[in-house]
Amino acid sequence: MPQMERTFVMVKPDGVQRQLAGKIIGAFERRGLKIVGLKLLRITPELAGRHYAEHRDKPFFQGLVDFITSGPVVAMVLEGKDCIAMVREMMGATDPQKAAPATIRGRYGIDIGRNLVHGSDSPASAGREIALFFGNEELLDYDLGIHKWIYE
């Protein structure tokens, strides 16, 4: 079995409000990624500030916080071989107008400010974001039967 990697993914408030959470989660599952953590939550301004800390001094910071706290989100941790890169490829370009048609943003998105989904961009970001949204006791280790059909 190859070395597995974990990443953080969030269906943003626009994805939840448009009732696309199931389709987005399903796309990752159909690709063979394993869900090891999953929850619906309302992000507080304090948590949003920590999540977007690298943008704190940028003019769009408050808009990010206002949007991500505007409604429920679905937070999840996915596991699979090279899953950080795979998830980012599946999401598509940040601007849905530039995203490939077969990606999540290309299929369902229209506006850059409402791009449906967030995924960690590196192992360091994944570790930080997973720790922000999940305690160790909320992440499950288990065997997924289909992995013998996916990985050598």
FIKE-437033 format. One record per residue (C-alpha): chain; residue in one letter; x, y, z. Coordinates in nm, 2 decimals, padded with zeros to 4 digits. Layout:
@c A, r a, c1 X, c2 Y, c3 Z;
...
% end
This chain:
@c A, r m, c1 00.00, c2 00.00, c3 00.00;
@c A, r p, c1 00.15, c2 00.34, c3 -00.09;
@c A, r q, c1 00.21, c2 00.62, c3 00.16;
@c A, r m, c1 -00.12, c2 00.79, c3 00.24;
@c A, r e, c1 -00.15, c2 01.17, c3 00.28;
@c A, r r, c1 -00.43, c2 01.37, c3 00.44;
@c A, r t, c1 -00.58, c2 01.70, c3 00.34;
@c A, r f, c1 -00.84, c2 01.94, c3 00.46;
@c A, r v, c1 -01.14, c2 02.03, c3 00.24;
@c A, r m, c1 -01.43, c2 02.26, c3 00.31;
@c A, r v, c1 -01.76, c2 02.30, c3 00.12;
@c A, r k, c1 -01.81, c2 02.68, c3 00.17;
@c A, r p, c1 -02.14, c2 02.85, c3 00.26;
@c A, r d, c1 -02.23, c2 02.89, c3 -00.11;
@c A, r g, c1 -02.19, c2 02.52, c3 -00.18;
@c A, r v, c1 -02.40, c2 02.43, c3 00.12;
@c A, r q, c1 -02.67, c2 02.68, c3 00.04;
@c A, r r, c1 -02.68, c2 02.56, c3 -00.32;
@c A, r q, c1 -02.72, c2 02.20, c3 -00.19;
@c A, r l, c1 -02.40, c2 02.09, c3 -00.37;
@c A, r a, c1 -02.23, c2 01.94, c3 -00.06;
@c A, r g, c1 -02.33, c2 01.58, c3 -00.15;
@c A, r k, c1 -02.22, c2 01.61, c3 -00.51;
@c A, r i, c1 -01.88, c2 01.76, c3 -00.40;
@c A, r i, c1 -01.83, c2 01.49, c3 -00.13;
@c A, r g, c1 -01.94, c2 01.23, c3 -00.38;
@c A, r a, c1 -01.69, c2 01.34, c3 -00.64;
@c A, r f, c1 -01.40, c2 01.29, c3 -00.39;
@c A, r e, c1 -01.54, c2 00.95, c3 -00.29;
@c A, r r, c1 -01.58, c2 00.83, c3 -00.65;
@c A, r r, c1 -01.22, c2 00.92, c3 -00.71;
@c A, r g, c1 -01.12, c2 00.68, c3 -00.43;
@c A, r l, c1 -01.04, c2 00.92, c3 -00.15;
@c A, r k, c1 -01.13, c2 00.81, c3 00.20;
@c A, r i, c1 -01.32, c2 01.04, c3 00.44;
@c A, r v, c1 -01.15, c2 01.02, c3 00.78;
@c A, r g, c1 -01.33, c2 01.33, c3 00.93;
@c A, r l, c1 -01.66, c2 01.50, c3 00.84;
@c A, r k, c1 -01.88, c2 01.76, c3 01.01;
@c A, r l, c1 -02.13, c2 02.04, c3 00.94;
@c A, r l, c1 -02.05, c2 02.36, c3 01.14;
@c A, r r, c1 -02.08, c2 02.73, c3 01.15;
@c A, r i, c1 -01.74, c2 02.90, c3 01.16;
@c A, r t, c1 -01.70, c2 03.17, c3 01.42;
@c A, r p, c1 -01.52, c2 03.50, c3 01.33;
@c A, r e, c1 -01.24, c2 03.40, c3 01.56;
@c A, r l, c1 -01.19, c2 03.06, c3 01.38;
@c A, r a, c1 -01.22, c2 03.24, c3 01.04;
@c A, r g, c1 -00.94, c2 03.48, c3 01.15;
@c A, r r, c1 -00.71, c2 03.19, c3 01.24;
@c A, r h, c1 -00.80, c2 03.00, c3 00.92;
@c A, r y, c1 -00.73, c2 03.31, c3 00.70;
@c A, r a, c1 -00.44, c2 03.44, c3 00.91;
@c A, r e, c1 -00.20, c2 03.47, c3 00.62;
@c A, r h, c1 -00.44, c2 03.72, c3 00.46;
@c A, r r, c1 -00.49, c2 03.93, c3 00.77;
@c A, r d, c1 -00.32, c2 04.24, c3 00.63;
@c A, r k, c1 -00.48, c2 04.22, c3 00.29;
@c A, r p, c1 -00.77, c2 04.44, c3 00.18;
@c A, r f, c1 -01.00, c2 04.14, c3 00.11;
@c A, r f, c1 -00.95, c2 03.98, c3 00.46;
@c A, r q, c1 -01.27, c2 04.11, c3 00.61;
@c A, r g, c1 -01.47, c2 04.00, c3 00.31;
@c A, r l, c1 -01.33, c2 03.64, c3 00.34;
@c A, r v, c1 -01.43, c2 03.64, c3 00.71;
@c A, r d, c1 -01.77, c2 03.78, c3 00.64;
@c A, r f, c1 -01.84, c2 03.52, c3 00.37;
@c A, r i, c1 -01.71, c2 03.21, c3 00.54;
@c A, r t, c1 -01.91, c2 03.29, c3 00.86;
@c A, r s, c1 -02.23, c2 03.37, c3 00.66;
@c A, r g, c1 -02.37, c2 03.02, c3 00.67;
@c A, r p, c1 -02.29, c2 02.66, c3 00.75;
@c A, r v, c1 -01.99, c2 02.48, c3 00.60;
@c A, r v, c1 -01.90, c2 02.11, c3 00.56;
@c A, r a, c1 -01.55, c2 02.05, c3 00.69;
@c A, r m, c1 -01.37, c2 01.72, c3 00.60;
@c A, r v, c1 -01.04, c2 01.54, c3 00.61;
@c A, r l, c1 -00.97, c2 01.32, c3 00.31;
@c A, r e, c1 -00.70, c2 01.06, c3 00.28;
@c A, r g, c1 -00.53, c2 00.90, c3 -00.02;
@c A, r k, c1 -00.21, c2 00.88, c3 -00.22;
@c A, r d, c1 -00.10, c2 01.23, c3 -00.32;
@c A, r c, c1 -00.45, c2 01.36, c3 -00.22;
@c A, r i, c1 -00.35, c2 01.72, c3 -00.17;
@c A, r a, c1 -00.26, c2 01.76, c3 -00.54;
@c A, r m, c1 -00.55, c2 01.54, c3 -00.65;
@c A, r v, c1 -00.81, c2 01.75, c3 -00.45;
@c A, r r, c1 -00.67, c2 02.07, c3 -00.59;
@c A, r e, c1 -00.69, c2 01.94, c3 -00.94;
@c A, r m, c1 -01.04, c2 01.82, c3 -00.89;
@c A, r m, c1 -01.15, c2 02.16, c3 -00.75;
@c A, r g, c1 -01.01, c2 02.35, c3 -01.05;
@c A, r a, c1 -00.89, c2 02.71, c3 -01.07;
@c A, r t, c1 -00.99, c2 02.95, c3 -00.80;
@c A, r d, c1 -01.17, c2 03.15, c3 -01.06;
@c A, r p, c1 -01.45, c2 02.93, c3 -01.19;
@c A, r q, c1 -01.45, c2 03.11, c3 -01.52;
@c A, r k, c1 -01.09, c2 02.98, c3 -01.57;
@c A, r a, c1 -01.16, c2 02.63, c3 -01.43;
@c A, r a, c1 -01.16, c2 02.33, c3 -01.65;
@c A, r p, c1 -01.52, c2 02.22, c3 -01.72;
@c A, r a, c1 -01.48, c2 01.87, c3 -01.56;
@c A, r t, c1 -01.37, c2 02.03, c3 -01.22;
@c A, r i, c1 -01.60, c2 02.11, c3 -00.93;
@c A, r r, c1 -01.56, c2 02.48, c3 -00.98;
@c A, r g, c1 -01.58, c2 02.45, c3 -01.36;
@c A, r r, c1 -01.90, c2 02.25, c3 -01.34;
@c A, r y, c1 -02.08, c2 02.44, c3 -01.06;
@c A, r g, c1 -01.91, c2 02.78, c3 -01.01;
@c A, r i, c1 -01.96, c2 03.11, c3 -01.18;
@c A, r d, c1 -01.79, c2 03.38, c3 -00.96;
@c A, r i, c1 -01.45, c2 03.39, c3 -00.80;
@c A, r g, c1 -01.60, c2 03.51, c3 -00.47;
@c A, r r, c1 -01.84, c2 03.21, c3 -00.47;
@c A, r n, c1 -01.62, c2 02.93, c3 -00.57;
@c A, r l, c1 -01.78, c2 02.66, c3 -00.35;
@c A, r v, c1 -01.49, c2 02.47, c3 -00.20;
@c A, r h, c1 -01.16, c2 02.51, c3 -00.03;
@c A, r g, c1 -00.87, c2 02.26, c3 -00.02;
@c A, r s, c1 -00.53, c2 02.28, c3 00.15;
@c A, r d, c1 -00.25, c2 02.38, c3 -00.09;
@c A, r s, c1 00.04, c2 02.20, c3 00.08;
@c A, r p, c1 00.12, c2 01.94, c3 00.35;
@c A, r a, c1 00.20, c2 02.23, c3 00.60;
@c A, r s, c1 -00.14, c2 02.40, c3 00.53;
@c A, r a, c1 -00.32, c2 02.06, c3 00.55;
@c A, r g, c1 -00.17, c2 02.00, c3 00.89;
@c A, r r, c1 -00.25, c2 02.35, c3 01.02;
@c A, r e, c1 -00.61, c2 02.35, c3 00.88;
@c A, r i, c1 -00.69, c2 01.99, c3 01.00;
@c A, r a, c1 -00.58, c2 02.09, c3 01.35;
@c A, r l, c1 -00.79, c2 02.41, c3 01.34;
@c A, r f, c1 -01.11, c2 02.22, c3 01.25;
@c A, r f, c1 -01.06, c2 01.87, c3 01.40;
@c A, r g, c1 -00.94, c2 01.72, c3 01.72;
@c A, r n, c1 -00.74, c2 01.39, c3 01.69;
@c A, r e, c1 -01.04, c2 01.20, c3 01.84;
@c A, r e, c1 -01.25, c2 01.32, c3 01.55;
@c A, r l, c1 -01.03, c2 01.16, c3 01.28;
@c A, r l, c1 -01.08, c2 00.79, c3 01.22;
@c A, r d, c1 -00.83, c2 00.53, c3 01.10;
@c A, r y, c1 -01.00, c2 00.24, c3 00.92;
@c A, r d, c1 -00.96, c2 00.02, c3 00.62;
@c A, r l, c1 -01.15, c2 00.10, c3 00.31;
@c A, r g, c1 -01.23, c2 -00.22, c3 00.12;
@c A, r i, c1 -01.20, c2 -00.06, c3 -00.22;
@c A, r h, c1 -00.84, c2 00.05, c3 -00.17;
@c A, r k, c1 -00.72, c2 -00.30, c3 -00.28;
@c A, r w, c1 -00.89, c2 -00.22, c3 -00.61;
@c A, r i, c1 -00.74, c2 00.13, c3 -00.63;
@c A, r y, c1 -00.38, c2 00.09, c3 -00.51;
@c A, r e, c1 -00.11, c2 -00.16, c3 -00.59;
% end
